[in-house]
């Protein structure tokens, strides 16, 4: 879906939320199928994440942010000001419960 958006010239920032165990697979898929995409993988220590937010996300130097559900919830205050166009949620059953933390964000 994100490749289709990129090819059609859809402006905006996109996010992919996935289980932590699959982030490296997602990163490989982006490199294979959408190599021109400016992908930011939001993971690592709190200092590393803070630096990514400061240098890439807040400055808009990315097309897609890839992160886990847990890190998204931890960093929600830092990334909430981004005007997101689309979210792709791997294993979307995580938001089926509308009272879950992920659904509320």
N, C-alpha and C positions, 0 to 999 in steps of 0.2 A: 504494500500500500504506500509506504513512504517513497519507494522508488518511483511509483506512478505520480505521486505528488511532485516530486523533484523534477521529473521529466516534463510535467505539464506546467512547470514554472509557478507552482503554488507558493506564494510567499508565506513567511511565518516560521515559527520555531515549533519543532515537533519533539515529543518525548516518547521513549520506549521504556516501560517499567516491566521488569522481568525478575524471576528468581535469581538470586546471586549466583547460583551454580551454573546458570546458562549465559551469563554476561559475556564470557569469552567466546562462546559460540555465536552470539549475536554480533559481536565485534568482527569476527571472521566473515560472517555473512554480509555485513556492510562493506567490508574491504573487497569482497568478491563481486557483489552485485551493484554496489553504488560507491565506487572508489572516489568519486569527486565530492562525496558528502563530507562536510566538516562535522565529524562525530566527536562528541565529548563524552567520555565514559566517567561518570561521577562515582568514584569509589576511592578506596585508600584510607589513610589516616585522616583525622579531623583537620590537620594542617594542610594536607594535600587537597582535600575537598574544598577547604576555604580558599586556597590558591586558585583552583579551577573555577570556582564561583566568581572570584574577583577578576581573574584575567580573561576568562572565556564567556561565562554565562552572562554576567552583568554587562559586559561590553558587546554582547551579541555576536561574538566570533565563533558561531557554530550554527549548524542546521538542525542537528538531532542530538538530544541528550539521552544517553543510555544509562540507566541506573537500576538498582534493586528497589523493591517496595520499601524495605526498611530504611535504606538511605534516603529515599525520597521523603519519607515521613520525618526523618531527622533533620533534613535540610530544607524543609518546606518553607520556613520563614525567609531563607536566603533566596529561594527561587520562585517564590509566589508572585513577584512583580513582573515576571516574564509574561508576555502576551502569547500564550501557547495557542497554536492552531489545532494540532491534533495530538492525542495521547493514544498510544497502542499499548495494550496491557496483555502481556503473555500470561495465560492462565487467568482469564478475567473472572473466574469464580471468586477471586479475592474481593471483588466489589459487589458480589451478589447480595450480600448482607448490607443494606443501606445504612446501617448503624456502625459499620466497621470504620476504623480510623482512615483507611485508604479511601473509602467512599466519601467520607466527610471532607477530605481535603479536596 
